[in-house]
């Protein structure tokens, strides 16, 4: 179970965010989830797309799986525009 305000983000993801200076849910909500994902992915190339869904879910206080189902196309298009789309 995630800490309050960090819905869907476990200890490892929160540690990665902390390494980027994001230590509170409020700080996460102030940032663009795609930019945060790109920064995490740059430091930890193994970070998968589920992390992005979890970041969006934490910002919206929604389950990351619902985000994945509902916004998959939007997410893939944005990642493609950023040069981060899966191959």
N, C-alpha and C positions, 0 to 999 in steps of 0.2 A: 504494500500500500504506500502511496506517495504521501509526502508531507503536505500539510495544508497549503493550498495555493499552487502546488506543483503537480496538479493532476496529470497522471500518465508518465511522469518523469521520475525515474528511479535514482538511486544514489550515484551511479556512474554518470548519468546524464547531467545531474546537478553538479557533480564535480567538474565535468567538462565546461559547463556554463560558468562556474566559479572561476575557472582558469581564464575565462574571457572577461572577468569582472562583473558577471551577472550573478548576484548573490541573493536576490529577492525576487519573488513573483512579480512585484511591481516593476522592477527593472526589466524583466522579460517582457511584460506587457507594453513597455515603452519602445521596444525595438521591433523591427520587421523580422518576423520569424524566418523568412527566407535568407535574410542577411546573417542572422544568427546561425542558421544551419550551414551556410557557406563558410563562416568563420570556424565552426566546429569541424566541418569536413576538411578544411585546409590543414588543421592541426592533427586530426584523426581521420585519415582517408577511409577508414573502415566504417565510419558513421553512415548508417543506412537511411533510407527514405522514411522508415518508421519513426526515426527521431524527428524529422520535420513534421510529420503528422502529430507527434506528441507535443512538439512546441506549439503548433497551432491549437491543439486541444487544450493545453495548459493556459494559453492566452484567452481562450473562449470558455474555459471551464466545461469542456466537453470531452467525451471519450475519444481517444485518438483513432479508434477503429471506425467511429462514425465519420470522422473527418476524412479518413482514407476512402471510405465508400462514397461519400458525397462530393469530395473535391479532388478526386484522383486526377482527372483530366486537367483541371486548372493547375494543380501542383506540377504535373509533368510538363506542361507547357511553360510554366514559369522557370522550372529547373532547366529546360532546354534553352530558354532565352539567356539564362545565366551561365550556360556551358556546363551544367552539372547533371544533365539528364542521364539516366542509366543507359548503358550501351546495349 
